[in-house]
């Protein structure tokens, strides 16, 4: 793919690198001699991490401890003609020959740099991809009594630029009642996993992923969400339910979101 930009008699030829998914712009003068203004990044892909731990001190009023780590991209300008300004593609900007930047939201971003001196303006651009790994450790499923014995809701934040999420939910027996492995067939442990789409906080669809009794102390349910096609104000959450009041299940949820290249 090629783009032509004519700025003060400078023609920028844009090349796409298929191997790294990076878009690189090289400036060439009208005489055909390269001006060699490029930009580079230490890695074209980065992964943010999100961890949420619910801490219950016995009063069912959980404290939510959130840890977010944003990948730091290191950008450099090669042979700039003058001062360099950066547009990181997320509404933020910077200045300098070497700059660092992190993205709060996963997605694919085009980074553009402009070098300006008294005689010419040069531009260069590349793509970076930000993925996400997330982990939630929920407190034990809480007693709601109606319509189910206990439940827990885990919020899944979808990509702003993408629609694929994959992960798993793991629940393990955690409580004073007898373990799931020791129960008789009439008192087996139970779990229901529901993928819910929400709109402005209200549930608008339910997709039951798992609804079974079991006699093991740990159950793992994989999920993969594709073609979400969410509109503004819509989201996704996972609802865990049990119909057994005596069931004490501690949920762990892990998922990843890979931005399209």
Secondary structure, DSSP 8 states (H G I E B T S, - for coil): ---EEEETTEEEEEEEETTTTEEEEEEEETTS-B---EEEES-SEEEEEEEEEEE--SSS--EEEEEEE--EEEEEEES-SSEEEEE-SSS-EEESSEEEEE-SS-EEEEEEEEEE-SS-EEEEEEEEEEEEEEEEEEEE-EE--SSSSEEEEEEE---SS---EEEEEEEEE-SSS--GGG--GGG-EEEEEEEEEEETTEEEEEEEEEEEEE-SSEEEEEEEE------TTEEEEEEEEES-TT--EEEEEEEEE----
